[in-house]
Amino acid sequence: MYSGAAVDQGVVKRFANDQLITLAKLVLENAFQPIVEVGTGAVFGYESLMRGQDRIGFSTPLELLDQAEAGMQLLPLEQMMANRALAKFASLPDYGYSTLFLNLDVRLIRHGERLMEGLLEQLKRAGIPPSSVCFELSERFDNTGVPEFAGLVDTMRKSGFKLAIDDFGVGHGEMKLLCDYPIDYVKIDRHFVASVDSSPRKRHLVKNIVNIAHVLGVRVIAEGIETEAEFLACREFGVDMVQGWFIARPTTFVSELVPSFPHLQDLGKVKRTSQSLDEILIRKQIEHLPTVFEHASIDSVFDLFRRNPRQSFFPVLNANGEPRGTINEHHLKEYIYQPFGRDLLKNKVYERTISHFVERAPIVGLDADAERLMSIFANTGGSDCVILTENMRYAGVVSAASLIRVINEKQLQIAQDQNPLTSLPGNRAIRDFMQDAGRDGDETRHFCYCDFDNFKPFNDHYGFHMGDHAITLFAALMRRYFFSEGDFLGHVGGDDFFIGVRDWTRAELTEILDRLLSDFHDDVIELYSDEDRARGRIHGEDRSGMIRDFALMRCSIGVLELPRGLIIDDINRVGARIASIKKQAKESDGGLVVEAFG
């Protein structure tokens, strides 16, 4: 046995023969690292990682693989590790609902047929469908440059295996792979995930990677999640799954693997609640179409179209219940209308199964908001639908017409939420803005809570018509000063208002709010009688029913600043803090208090 961080020449010479495999069998182990669904915390699958190479003198698995390739032992080594991973995977109690992720070394592509044959045989013996195995295409080298690559991908897909692009963003030809090949998952490299919560450039890249992938019907996995802030940022951007030390470290012990992670479920509760309106509207429009499995017979598709004559397409699933895409009747028409066309499809020599006709479609989780679904659909040319999933499994589809109905109903709901006096958005829209802004740390954000002082005695003394006049006056002033696209104005109710802005400095905002308060004071004082204005106070009844003097009305504004890079998922924490700042503003001389969160 050898140990140490480097491989000396004696080790290289000795291991350039069959002894490498013999020693590897004794010391190498498969460690499993969970890959977890973002929305639920449930384990979706496990990546198999090599461990124990250090016991024979290799500091990393790559060093061992390089030596095995030099000694023409890479194929038997990888076959051994893959077979061990499958055996361990089959011992898990929930393996039938999970996916095993195996790394495929680019140097094995030319031996791909032999590797696939061995794996398929072992899967058959274990009773595991090929769709429970996903090969990660390593970007250490250029996969697409290998002549046998396209043929191997075709074989994998026909067999039912899934494909992932590993280390997306730092390797060779990922965009070409994503564009030209039927990829199921993109794994965003740790380089882009590290500190994504505080890096605007990384946030922009991750957002766009997710959007591109979802339009192409590809799910996104973020690798190397190490902090809660990174997890929250990835979830905000629509990442489907995550893996990393924040969730769990790789382990060689099956007993240490768990089916779900409660701390992720807890972090997800606020998100699911905040999007309940969109989800309710989308669920009302879901079409629960019948599905076909990718390796079912062609006859089953013909039967499905015959039983549903008005339906032009059906979703296609793999054996694990995950959507692969759709099959459209136009794919089969050339055979239906040809002499002996259906017989040709059934011919074993011709080998045409449902998997040959699958057309990619955008795939998105049910927790996506309606506008994002519409954007994805609009950017997908010629797609029949958007396929929706729940817990990564097929939940139904929505068509363009269904999405239009969702958007229209949502706009109606928003209109009903608007304040009839000021036509400003109400509490639901205010909460949605705060939730979205809290999760977006690209810019500094300010939440301003505006509340009139001494409004009740004014309203009681002069009547509600004058009170309404003061309220509409303030709303008009808000619109005068906050009119940019990113500014949000809301009417909480009565004499309470909300202003939300992004990418303002504290000095800029303070200057504008001072003007707003000054203009409101100058305008509202004209609503008082000459006598009350001269006295500087009016008689009125306080909330206890006692008659006393009140100062003239003014507005107080408490401002909560969320610094750039800060992500807040629980908006209730923000609301409590704003209430405290508003109280300070009311007690201050100028009526304006600004404080940073935390």
N, C-alpha and C positions, 0 to 999 in steps of 0.2 A: 504494500500500500504506500501511496505517496501523499504528502500533505504540503501545503505552502501556497503562496499567492501567485507563483509564476511557474511556467513549465520550462525546465532546462532541456538541453539537447539530448541528454540521456533518456529523459521521459519521452521526448518526441520519437526517438529511435525505437524505444521499447514498445510504445503504443501504436506503432505503424504496422500492426498486424492484428490477428484475431484476439489477442490478449486484451485489447481495449474493450471489446464487447464482454468478455468474461469478467473483467473487473467491474465494468459498468453494471452488470447484472447484480453484483454483490452490494454496490454502494448507492446507486441512483434511486431516487424516489420521486413520485409525483406529488407536488403540493397543489392544492386547489384554492383559488381565490374567488370569492363570491362576486358575481355581477348582479346588481340589485336594481329593481324597478324604482325609478325616482318617486312616482306618485304614491306607492303603497309600502315601500320598504321590503317587499317580498323578493326572495332570491329567484332570479330568472335562470341563472346558470353559473358555471364555474369555468375559469380559465385554468388549464393544466400547465404547471410550471415545473421545470426541472430543478431538483435539489440534490445535494450530496456530491457534486462534482469536485468540491474542494478536497475530498478525502483521497482523491487520486491525483492531486497536484494541479487542478485547473481552478483558476480564480472565478471564472464565469462560465455559464453554460455555452456561450458562444465559442470560447476557447476550446472546449471539449468537442463541439460540433465541427469546428475547423479542423481539428486533429483527426476526427473520424472521417471527414471528407478526404483529407490527405492520404489516409490509409484505406480508402475505398470501403469504409465501414459505416458510412452515414445512413444508408437505407436500413440495414439491420438494426442500427441503434435507434433510429426514429420509429421503426416498426415495433421494437420492444417497448419503448416509452409510450407509444400510442395504445398498444394492447394493454399495458398496465393501467393507463388512465381510464380506458373503457371498463376494465374490470373493477376499478375503484368506483367509477361512476355508477355502474350497475348495482353496487352494494348500497347506494344511497336509498333511503326509503321513498323519496319523491322524485327519483330520476326520470320517471315517465312524464313529468311536467317540466323538466329542466333541460338545459342545453349545455353540452360540453364543448368548450372552445379549445381547439388544438392548433398550435402554431405549425405552419407548413413552410419549411425551408425552401427557398427558391431553387436550391441545387438538387432538390428531389423532384422537381417538375418533370424531368425527363424519365423518371421512374414512377411517375404518378399512377399509371395503370396498375402496376404491381401493388403499390401502396393501397389503392382503393379496393382491389380485390381482397386483400387480406383483411381490411377493416370491415368490408361488407360481410364477409364470412363470420367474423367475430360478432358483429352486430346481430346477425341472424341467429346465432347460437344464444346470445344474451336476450333476445326478444326486444331489442332497442331499435326504433325506426331511425333511418339515416338522418331524418330531419331533426333529431336530437343532437346532432354533431355539426359544429360550425368550424370550418377551417379559416384560420387567420392568415391572410396573405402578407407575409413579412415584407416590409419595404426597405430591408437592408440592402437588397439588390433590386434590379429592374425585372419584375416578373414578366411584364408584357414583351420584353426582349427575347424571351426563351421561345423557340419555335413551337414547342409542344404545349405552350400555355393555354391557348384558345381551346385546343382539343381536350385538355384536362378539365378546364372549367365546364365545358359542355358535358363531359362524363359525370362530373360532380353533380351538376344540376339534374341530369337525367336520373341519377341515383337517389336524389333527394337531399343531398348534403346542403348545408347553408354556407355562405361565404361572408367574410368580414375583411375590411382593409384595416390592418394594424398600423399603429403609429402614424395616423393620418396627419399630414402636414409637414413631416420632416424627412420623408423618404423619396422614392422614385415613382413618378407617374401616377400619383393617386387620382388626380382628376381624370386621367385617361381611363383608369380602372373603373372609376365611378360612372363615367360616361358610356363606356363601351361594353361593360360586363354586368351580369345580373347579380349585383351585390346586395346582401341583406342588411349588413351593419357597417357603420363607420366608427372606428375607435379613435377619438381625438387624442393625440399625444399629450402626455403630461406637460410638455413645454408650454402648451397653450392654456392648460388648466391651472397651472401653478399661479397663485395670486390673481386669478382672473377677476376676482371681486374688486380689485383695486387698480387694474390695468385697463384703461379705455380701449387700447389697441387690441388686446386679447379679447375683450368682451365683444368688440365689433366683429372680430374674426369668428368667434364661436357662434354668435348669433347667426351669421350668414352661412356658416357650415351647416348648422341645424336646418335652416330654411331650405337650402339647396338639397340637402339629403331628403327631407320630408316631401318635397315636390317630386323627387325621383322614387318615392316609395321606399326609402332606406331609413332604418332606425339608427339612432346615434347613441354611442356609449362614450362617456368621458372617463379616461384612465387617470389614475394617480390622484384621486380626491383625498386630500389630507386634512382639510379643515372644514368646519361647518359653513364658513362664508363661501368657500369654493363650491360646496354642495348646493347652497341656496342660489348662488349665481347660475350654476348649470341648470338647475330646475327652472329658474326664471326664464332661461333662454329656450326651453322646450326640449332639453336633452332627455332622452328616454330612459337610459340606464347609466349607472355609475359603478366604478370599482376603485378601490384604493384603501389606504390605511385608516381613513376616517370611518369606513364601514367595517373592514376586517382585513387582517394580514393573511397572506397565504399560509396554509397549514397542511402538514402531511397526515394529520389525524382526522379521520372521518368523524369521530365523536365530537370534534370541535365545530363542525359545520352545523348551522342552524337554518331553518326555512325562512326566517324573516328577521328584521331588525327594528324593534319598537321605537328606537330613538329617531329613525327616519320617518316612521309612521306619524309620530308626534309632530315632527317638523312639517309634515305635509298637510296637517289638518286645516291650518289657516288658509292655505291656497285653495283647497277644495271648497271651503265655505265661501270664499270671496268670489268664486266663479260659478256659484250655484245658479244664477240667473241664466247665463249662457248655456250651462249644462242642461238645465230644465228645458230650455227652448230647443236645443239640439236633440235631446232625447225624444221630444214630441215629433220630430221630423225624421227620425231614423227609419230606414227601410230594412227590415230583417229578411233580406233575400236568402233563398236557399243557397247552399254552397256546394261545391264539388272539391274533392281532394285531388291533388296534382297527379297522383299515380292511379286514379280510378280509370275505368275503361271508358273509351270514347262513347260507347253505347249509353253510359249513364248520363252523358251530356246531352245527347240527342233526346233521351227520355225527359230530361229536365226542360229542355226547350219545348218539347211537345206538350208537357203538362202546364207550361207557363207561356202561352203563345204571345202575350203582350210584352214579355220581358226580352230585351235584346242582349243582355249580358248577365253573368253570375260571378261572384267572388270565388277565387280558388285558394284553398288552404293547404298547408302541409299537414303531416300526420300529427303535429303538436297543436293544431288549431290556430296557427299563425297565418295571416294573410300573405299570399304570394303575389297577388294581382287579380286580374279579371280574365275571363274568356268570353269573347264576343261572338255572336252568331256569324258575323261576316268572316271570321277566321275559318269557319267550316263550310261556308256556302260554295266555295270552289270545289269542294268534295261532294257536297250534297247534290249539286246540279251536274256533275260529271257522271258518265256511265261507269258503273262499278266503283264510284267514289267511296261509298261507305265501306265496301269490301276492301278497298285499298287501305283505308285507315286501320282496319282490323288485321291486315296482313302482318305476320310476325317479322317478315323480312323487311318490310317498309318501316316498321317500328315508329308509329306515331301515337303518342299518348297525350293526355291533357297538358302535361308539362311543356310540350312543344308549342302550345298555342297561348301560353300565359302572357298577358300584356301588363306591363308594370303600371301601377296606379299609386297616387299619393296615399300614404298611410299615416294617420295621426291619432293620438290618444283622445279619449272622450273629454278630457279636462281642458282641451284647447278652447280658446275663446272664438266666438263666431267670426270676428273680423279676420283672425289668422286663418281660419278654415277657408274663408272666401279668397284671401290673398293666395293661398296655396293652390286653390282650384283655378284661379285666374292665371296663374303662372304655369299651369300644366296643360299643354296643348293637346286636345283630342281625348282627354281622359273621360271615361264614362261617369266617374264618381270619385268621391273621397272615401276611402275605407277607414272606418273608425274601429279602434281597439279599446278594450278595457282589460287592465292587467296583462297587456301585450297580446291578448287573444281577440279574435274577431268578435265585434259587437254589432256590426251593421254597416250600412252605407248611407251617404247623403248625396243627393244629386244637386245640380246647379239650381234647379227650381226650389228644392228644399232649403238650400242655403239662402236664397233670396227671401223666402218666407221667414226664416229665422232672423235675418237682418231687419226686415220690416217690422216684425213683432218686437224685436229688441228696441228699435227706434220708437215704437209706440209706447213701450214701457217707460223709456227714458222721458218721452214727452209728458207722460202722466206724472212722472216724478218731478217735473219742473214746477217751480213756484208760480202760481197764476198771476201774482201781482208784478213780479219782476221778470218773469220768463227765464230765470236762471235755473240751472240744474239743482236738484235737491240732494237729500242725504245719501241716496244710493250712489249717485254719480260722484259725489264728494269722496265717499269711502273708496270707490273704485280708483279714483285718481290718486288718493293717498297710498293705496295698496300698490299700484303700478309704480308710482314714483319712489316708494320705499324700497322696492326691489331693484331699481335702476340706479346704480351708483356711479354712472358715467359722469354725472354733473352734480354740482351743489344744488340742493333743493330747499325751498322755504315754504312752510305751511303757515298761513296768516289767518288767525281767528279774530274776526271783528265783531264787537258787541257795543251797542249804544249804552251810555250811562244816563240814568234818569229818564229813560224813554217812557216808562209806565205813567209817571205823573203828567208828563206832557200829553200823552195819549188820552188820559182821563180828563185833563183840563180842557183841551182843545177839540177833542173828539177823534174818532178813529180815521176820519177822512184826512185830517192833518197828519195823523200818525202814519197813514199809508203814503202821504206825500213825502214825509221825511225818509221813509224806506226806499221809495222809488228814486228820490234825490241821490241817496248814497249809491244805489245800484248804477245810476247814470255816471257818477263820478268814478266808480270802479272801472266801468267800461272805457272811460276817457283815458285812464292811466295804464290799463292792462289790456292790451289788444293784440299782442303778438300771438303767433300760432301755438306756442308752448304754454301760454298763460291759461290758467283755469279759474273761473269765477263760479261760485256757488252760493245758494241761499239756504242756509240751515233751517231758517224759519223765523218768523217775527222780525226782531231787530238783530239777528245774528247772521253773519256772512262769513264766507271762506274765500281766501285767495291762495292759489298755489302757483308757484313759478319755479322754473328750472334755469340753471346756468346764469343766475344773477349773483353779483357780489353783494355782501352785506351792506356795503356803503351805498351802492346803487339802489338797493331796495329801501333802505332807510330814508334816503332822500325822497323817493317817490311816495312812500307812505306818509312822511311828514307833510308833503304837499296835499295828499288826499285828506288827511285829518284837518289841515288848515282850511282847505276849501270847504269841507263839510261844515266846519264850525262857522265859517263866514256865511254860508248859505242857509244853514238851519236856524241861525239866530234871527234871520228875517221872518221866520214863521211865528215868532213870539209877538205879543202885543208891545206897543211902545212902552207901556208902563212896566211890564215884566222884564223887558229888555233893559230898561233903565235901572231897575232894582237888581238885576242880575240873578233873580231867583223867582220861583213861583210857589204858591201854596198847593199842597197835594197830599194825598193819602198814601202812606207807605204800605208795605205788604202786611203789616200787623193791624192796619185799619186806623192808625194814628195820623192826625193832621199835623204836618210840619212843613218847613221850607225846604225846597230842593234847588240845587244849582241848575243852570241851564244845561241842556242836553249837549253831549259830546260823544265821540266814538273812541273806544280804546281798542288797541290791536296787540295781541300777543303773537309773537313770531317764533316758530321752532325751525331751526336750521339743521338740515341733514347734510353733513360734510360729504364732499366727493369721495367715493370709494366705500361709503358706509351702506350696507344693505340691511334693511329691517323687514322681517317677514310678518311679525305680529303687530298689526296696525293698532291694536288696543293699547299697546305701550305708548304709541305716539299720541293717541287721544288723551290719555291721562296726563301726559306731560304738557300738552297744549293747554289743558284746563288750568294747570298750575301757573303757566306763564300768563294766561289771560287774567288771572286774579291779580298777579303782580302789576300788569299793565293798568288795571282799573285803579290800583292804589298809587300809581306813579303820577307825577305832576304832568308829564308830557303825554301820557296815555299810550306810549309805545315802548314795548320791551322785546328784545331779541335775544334768544339764547340758543346755543348749539346743543344738539342731542348728545348726552353723555359727557 
